[in-house]
Amino acid sequence: MLRAGALLYAVFLVFIISMISGFMMLSAFHFKRYADDAEIKEGLIRDVHSALELELCSAQPLGADGKKTIDLYDDGVSIVTIDKRTWGLYEIIHATSNRNFFSFSKTALTGEQMPPDEKTALFLADHNNYLSLCGKTKIKGTCYLPALGPRRAYIEGQSFIGNKLVDGEIKTAQNNLPPLNKKIIDDNTAYMNGNVNNKDSLRLFSDFLRKDSIICSFNERTLILFAQEDIHIDNKIISGNIILRCNGNVTLLPHARIDNILIYGQSICVKKGFNGNAQLFAQDSLIIEEDCKLNFPSAVVLFDKKKDSKKSFIRIDKDSEIFGLVLLYKETSTQNSRAVLKIETDALVHGQVYCNDLMEHKGTIHGSLFCEKFILSTPSSVYENHLLNATIDVSELSPYYTGSSIMNEHKSKNIIKWLN
């Protein structure tokens, strides 16, 4: 015969067992949900990276708004939205995928990989003249030269030193340079002219004068800082998804910390000792003073689209280094209206150089140079199509170098860097 208290113990035991069972069932439920959520998140990451890789090698055009949707497996689940836009001379690709209540996105700065079989050191347009080489001039790589070809010359007391005029294959150039990518030109000209995309956020630069830093994520709207008058940037951090547009002149001082931004101005001067990463666009003049360093992927660009402009120019001074692209584009050139790109002695450009007007090269280019005509100014005279103690060596360019698609479209894109 059981005692009456045994029922109480039985009920208590059932309660404990049910609590343990419920806890185990709840734990199993949450573990299953966690595993399912983790699988979804991993799937989103894989889908985004797969879509980015697919877009890098795809020739399929985007929509009018720069967007398209990719269904990776045609299952209605693995859907990724691609948003692409020009960022200076490069491109930004933003990929987003959503599933259930989860979302994952990645933003990358992309450029064009130089084909391994297309290592052009020099392209000099053919205007029925020689390329005259003097002093310790070194040209290494495939060269497209005028039909008359290279020759030794003697100027300023120096004749050519070396066994080979050109260390590489010589091909005949056309009388015009390869055309530029019209979309990139138009997109940057629009910003230079003050046009604003309706997706951008426009603010006055004067609103931020008292701030030590201006930072904008590439996952947010582009911040455009507008200045009517000349501006000097010093002791300030400006980084990220920012466009600085100035109707006057822009001066970058050594203590400015610039990263990833675009700068458009009438004239731009980078003062001695500056170190940063930016894409600079000027209309009249662009000066990189001595001992400056513009890190990859930077761009130094002059767009002169005025027919009656005075002499516009880019000048890269002694001991300065530019890793990226240098571009001078003169839309209309006349005898009284010329543009000049000057690379001074001991200056280095590691990347691509393009000049569709006059080029004065006294420094070093590790990469490719495309130019219309050389000039050489000396104390005694000005020489046409002469190089003196200059270096153009494409073999020094890294095989992993990814540049801009400003000159052509090989459809072989690479990710330069991830953007936050």
N, C-alpha and C positions, 0 to 999 in steps of 0.2 A: 504494500500500500504506500503510494507516494505522498510525501508531505505537500501541503498546500503551497509552500514557498518555492517548490520545484518549478511551478508554472512561471513564476516571476523570473527564475533563472533561465528558463527556456526562451521566454520572450526577449530577455536581455541578449542571450546568445544569438537569436535570430536577428536582432537589431544590429549587433556587431558584424555578423556575417554579411548582412545586406549592405552595411556601410562599406565594408571592405570590397564587396563585389561591385557596388556602385562606383567606388573610387577607382577600381581597376578598369571598369567599363569607361568611365570618364577619361581616365588617363589614355586608354587605347584610342578613344575618339579624338582627343586633342593631339596625340601623336600622329594619328592618321591624317588629321587636318594639317598639322605642321608639315608632314611629309608631302602631302598634296600641294600645299602652298610653296614649299621649297622647290618642288618639281616644276610648278608653274613659273616661278621666278627664274629658275635655271633655263627653262624653255624660252622665256622672254629675252634673256641675255643672249642665248644662242641665235634666236631669230634676228635680233638687232645686228649682231656681228655678221651673220650670214647675209643680211640685206645690204649692209655696208660693203662687204666684199663683192657682192653681185653688182652693186651700183658702180663700183670703181672700174669694173671691166665691161659695163653695159653701155651700148650706144642708143638705148631707148630714150627718146626725148621726154622731158618733164612737161607738166601742164603749164598753162599760161601763168599760173601763180607760183611756179617753181616747185610744185609738189606732185607726187605720184604715190600710189598705193601698190604694194607688192604682196601677193598671196603666195608665200614661198612654196607650199605643197598643194595648192589648189584644194584646200580642205575647209576654207572659210574660218580657220582658227589662227593659223600662223600668219597674221596680217601685220605688215610693217608700213608705216607712213614715212616717206622720204621727203625731206625739205632741203633744197639746195639753193645757195645764193653766192654771189660774188663777194669776196672779201679782199679788196685791193686787187692785186694781181693773182690771187689764189682763189680757192673756193671753200666754202663751209658746207658740210653735209650734216644734217641733223636727222637721226633715225629714231622713231618712237614706235613701241608696240604695247598694246593694252590687252589684258585678259582678266575676266572677272573684276576684282577690285584692285588689280595690280597694274603697274605701268613701269616701263623701263625705257630710258632713252640714252643716246650717246651722241656727242657732237665732236666732229673732227675737222681739222684744217687739212685740205688736200691739195696736191699739185700733180704735175706730170713727170713721170719718170723718163729720163733720157734713154732711148733705145741703145743697147750695147753696141750695135753695129752703126750707130750714127754719132760718132765722136768727132764732131766738127770743131776745129780749133778757131778757124777764121773764115768768114764769108765777106769778101770785099767786092762790091758791085763793079761790074765791068763798064768803065767809061773810056775805054781805049787808051789806057795808060799802064805803066809799069808799077809794081810794088818795089820800091827801093829800100834796101836794108843796109844799116850802118852800125858800127860799133858792136857791142855784145848783145845783139838782138837774137832772141830765141823764139822760134815758132815750132810747136810740136803737136802733131795731129793732122787730120784730114783738113785740107784747105781748098776753098773755092775762090779762085783768083781770076783777075782779068786775063784775057787770052794772051796778052803779051808776057804774062808771068812775072816772077820775081827777078831781081838783079842786084848785084853789088853796087854800092854807091860810096862816095867819099864826101863828107860834109863835116864842118866844124873840126877839121883835123883828124877825123876818125873814119877809117874804112871798115868794112864788115870783117868780123873776127869769127872764124868757124869753118868747118868743112862742108856743112850743108846749109843752104839758104832756108830750106824748109825740111824739118824732120817728119816726113809723113807724105801721104798721097796728095797730089795736086790735081784738082779738077777745075774745069772752066766754069766760072760764075756767070749768072745772067746779069743783065744791066739793071735789075731791080732786086731789092731785098725781099725775102719771104714776107708775105702780108701778115699783119697783126690780127689777133682775134678781135673782131669788131664788137662783140658783146662786152668783153672786158673793157675795151676803150670807152664804149658808150656808158656803161654803168659807172665808171669812175668820173667821166666827164660830167655826168648828171650831178653827182655829189659836189664836184668842183664848182659847178654853176649854181649851187645852192638848192637844188631840188631835194625834197625829203620824201622818203617812202612813208605811206600812211601807217606802216607797222612800226615806224621808228618813234622814239620819244625825244622831242626837241627841247633843249634848255639853253639858257644863256651861260656862257663860260664865266661871266662875272659873278654868277650865283655861287660859284665854287671857289672863289679866290681865297677865302679864309680856311678852306679845308686842306688838310695835309695829304689826303688821298682821295682818289675818285676811282672806284672799282665797280664794274658791271659784269655780271655773269653772261655767258653766251647762251644760257637757257632763258634769259629775259629779253625784253625788247632792246634793240640797239639804242644806245644813248648818244644823241648828237649834241655836241657842245658848240654853240655858235658864238663867234666873236666878230664884231664889226671893225675894231681897231687892232693895231699891232699887239701881239702878246709875247711875253717872255715866260718860259716855264722853268722853274728852278725850285729845289727843295720840295718837290711834290711827287707823289706816286699816282700815275694814271695807267690803269691796267684793265684789259678785258675787252668787252664788246662795246667799244667807244669810238666814235668818229669826231675828230676835232676839225671844225670848218671855220676858217678865218678869211675875212675879206682883205686883210692886210698882210703883214709879214709875221712869220712865226720864228722864234729863236728858242732853241733847246740848249739849256745850260748844263754844265757837267753834273750837278747834283740832282737833276731830274731823273726819276726812275720810270721809264716808259716800257710797256710790255704789251705786244699784240695789237696796239691801236693803229688807226689810220689818221693821218694828218693831211689836210688840204689847205694850202695857202697860196697867196700871190707869189711870195718868195719865202724860202725856208733856209735858215742858217743853223747848222749844228756846231756848237762851239767846242773848242779844243778840250779833249779829255772826256767827252761824253761816251757813255757805254749803255746800250739798251737795244731793244728790239721793236721796230716800227716800220710802217710803210709810209713814205713821205712823197707827197704829190705837190708839185709847184707849177706855176705858169710862166714866170719870168726868170727866176734863178734859184738854184739849189746848191748850197755850199756846205761841204763836209770839211771842217777845218782839221788841222794836224792832230794826230794821236787820238782819233775817235774810233770807236768800234760799234758797228751795227751787226748784231748777232742774227743768226739764221732763224726764221726766214724773213729777212728784211727786204725792203725795196726802196730804191732811190729813183724817182720818176719825174720827168718834166714833160708836160703836155702843152705844147705851144700851138694853139689852133687859130691864132690871130694872123691875119694876112699882112698887116702893116706894123707888126711888133718890132721893137728894137732887138738888138742882139741878145738872145736868151742863151742860158748856159747852165751846165752842171759842172762843178769843180770838186774833185776829190783830192785833198791835200796830202802832203808827205806823211808817212807812217800811219795812215788811217786804213782800217780794214772793213770791208763790207762783205757779209756772207748772205748771198741771195741774188737779187737782180738789180741791174742798173739799166734804165731805159730813158732814151731821149726820143721824143716823137714830135717832129715838126710837120704840121699838116701842109703848109704852103711855104716853100722856100724860094727866095729871090736873091739877087746879087746884093741887095741892100738890107735884106732881112734873113740872117742866117742864125743857126743855133749850133752851139759847140759843146761837146762833151770832153772834158779834160780829166785825165788820170795822171796825177803828177808823179815824179820820181819817188820810189819806195812806197807808193800806195798799192794796196792789194785788193782785188775783187775776186772772191771765190764763188763762182756761179756763172750767170749769164749776163752778157752786155749786148745791148741793141741800140744803135744810133742811126737814124735815117738822114742825118745831115753830116756835119763835120766832126771828126773824131781826132783828138790829140792825145796820143797814148805814150806815156813815158814810164809807166809803172809796170805792174805785174797782174796778169789775169790768169787765174787757175780755173779754166773753163772755156767757154765759147764767146767769141766776139763776132757780131754781125754789124757791119758799118757800110755807109755809102761812100765815104772818102776820108782819107787821112790828111791831116795837116800837121806840120811841125814848126813851131815858132822858136827861133833862136835869137840871140842878141844881134846877129848879122842879117838874118833874112827869115822868110817864111817859105817852107818847102811843101810841095804837094805830094801826097802818097809816099811819104818817107817815115821810116821807123828808126829811132836811134836809141840803143840800149833798152829796148822794151822786151817784155816777155809775154807770150801767149802759149800756155801749156795746158791742153785739155787732159793730159794723162795725170795731172795732179788733182783733178776733180774726183771726189769719192764716187765709186761705182754705185753707191746707195743714194747719191744726190737726187733729190726730188725738187724740180723747179716749177716755174709757172708755165701754163699753156698759152701764154700771150702770143707766141709766134706760130704755133700750129696745134693740131689736135691729133695725137696718136691714140687717144682713148685708153691709154695705159696710165691709170691714176694710182697714186700712192697716198697713204696717210702720212702727213708731215708731223702732226702732233695732235693729242687729245686736248679738247678745250673744256673748261669748266663753266 
